[in-house]
Amino acid sequence: MIKTVEQYLESLNDGREVWCLGEKVKDVRTHPSTSTIIKMAAMDYVLPNHPDYRNPTTFQDVFPYKSQISLHNI
């Protein structure tokens, strides 16, 4: 199953240590230097979970799991 946007964002709150420009980032989801790219990456989880776009952006792999096409690689 493909994560939802909310699941993706919550998965980033896992205690990882991130530094940006010499500053320790407390939360990559809200920090001014990282929040924009996090929001852009979260878009990969919007279309596959939207009923109008699910079929064009997902496919059934040979395994019984849904896979997704990353919009960053198109």
C-alpha positions as CSV (number, residue, x, y, z in Angstrom):
1,M,0.0,0.0,0.0
2,I,1.2,3.5,-0.9
3,K,1.6,5.9,2.1
4,T,-0.7,8.9,2.4
5,V,0.8,12.4,2.6
6,E,0.1,12.3,6.3
7,Q,1.9,9.0,6.8
8,Y,4.9,10.3,4.8
9,L,5.1,13.5,6.9
10,E,4.8,11.6,10.1
11,S,7.5,9.1,9.0
12,L,9.9,12.1,9.0
13,N,9.4,12.6,12.7
14,D,11.5,9.6,13.6
15,G,14.3,11.2,15.6
16,R,16.7,11.6,12.6
17,E,19.5,14.1,13.1
18,V,19.6,16.7,10.3
19,W,22.0,19.7,9.9
20,C,21.5,22.5,7.4
21,L,24.1,25.3,7.0
22,G,25.7,24.5,10.3
23,E,22.4,24.5,12.2
24,K,20.7,21.5,13.7
25,V,17.2,21.1,12.3
26,K,14.6,20.2,14.9
27,D,11.9,19.3,12.4
28,V,12.6,19.0,8.7
29,R,8.8,19.4,8.0
30,T,8.7,23.0,9.4
31,H,12.3,24.3,9.1
32,P,12.5,27.2,6.6
33,S,15.4,25.6,4.7
34,T,13.8,22.2,4.3
35,S,10.0,22.6,4.5
36,T,9.7,23.4,0.8
37,I,11.4,20.3,-0.5
38,I,9.5,18.2,2.0
39,K,6.2,19.6,0.6
40,M,7.4,18.9,-2.9
41,A,8.4,15.3,-2.0
42,A,5.0,14.8,-0.3
43,M,3.3,15.5,-3.7
44,D,4.5,12.0,-4.7
45,Y,1.9,10.7,-2.3
46,V,-1.0,12.9,-3.4
47,L,-1.9,11.6,-6.9
48,P,-1.6,7.9,-6.2
49,N,-4.0,8.3,-3.3
50,H,-6.5,10.5,-5.2
51,P,-9.3,8.5,-6.8
52,D,-9.3,10.5,-10.0
53,Y,-5.6,9.8,-10.6
54,R,-4.9,6.5,-8.9
55,N,-4.9,4.3,-12.1
56,P,-2.6,6.5,-14.3
57,T,0.0,6.9,-11.5
58,T,0.1,3.4,-10.0
59,F,0.6,-0.1,-11.4
60,Q,0.4,-3.6,-10.1
61,D,3.8,-5.1,-9.9
62,V,4.5,-8.8,-10.1
63,F,4.3,-8.9,-6.4
64,P,1.0,-8.3,-4.7
65,Y,2.0,-4.7,-3.6
66,K,1.1,-1.5,-5.3
67,S,4.0,0.5,-6.7
68,Q,4.0,4.1,-7.8
69,I,5.6,6.2,-10.5
70,S,7.6,8.9,-9.0
71,L,6.9,12.3,-10.6
72,H,10.5,13.3,-9.9
73,N,11.7,10.7,-12.3
74,I,9.5,11.5,-15.3
